[in-house]
Amino acid sequence: MRVSMAFELFTKQGNKAAAEPRVTISKTGLLSVNTLCRQRFLKDAEAVHLLFDPDTGRIGIKPVAKGAEHAYTFRQGKAGGQISGSAFLKHYDIAHAKTKAYPADWDAQAEAVVISLR
């Protein structure tokens, strides 16, 4: 018995993650910004402050001078940037059992990249 299968051509539809600024929180506590987020908002950043608004469930990543008190190193790479955020996430009891990406935007008042956890 011969089974006939109809094949469909997969057409590449683009990568949504690259189409908008995003911040990913990994299950290991690493905060990663995609290339677009880095280029648009954190291009020259060497260090950042991590901010949290418990009322709105928003995280802020604010560029600051290297060596600023309470600053985290912002490691820039070819495809974005990273911040070790384990202690920050633990302090605010922010769940990160699964890696998840969030849309990011610039908050002019806070002078920070902001994501909403809600």
Number of C-alpha atoms within 10 A of each C-alpha: 3 4 4 6 6 4 6 6 5 6 6 6 6 8 8 9 15 12 11 15 22 25 26 19 25 17 14 13 22 17 22 24 29 23 23 19 23 23 15 12 20 24 15 12 18 18 22 23 19 19 16 18 11 10 6 10 12 14 20 22 28 21 23 21 12 14 12 11 9 11 17 21 18 24 14 19 12 7 13 19 22 21 21 17 18 17 10 14 19 12 9 11 9 16 13 16 11 11 14 13 18 18 15 24 19 19 14 9 6 12 14 23 26 23 22 15 14 7
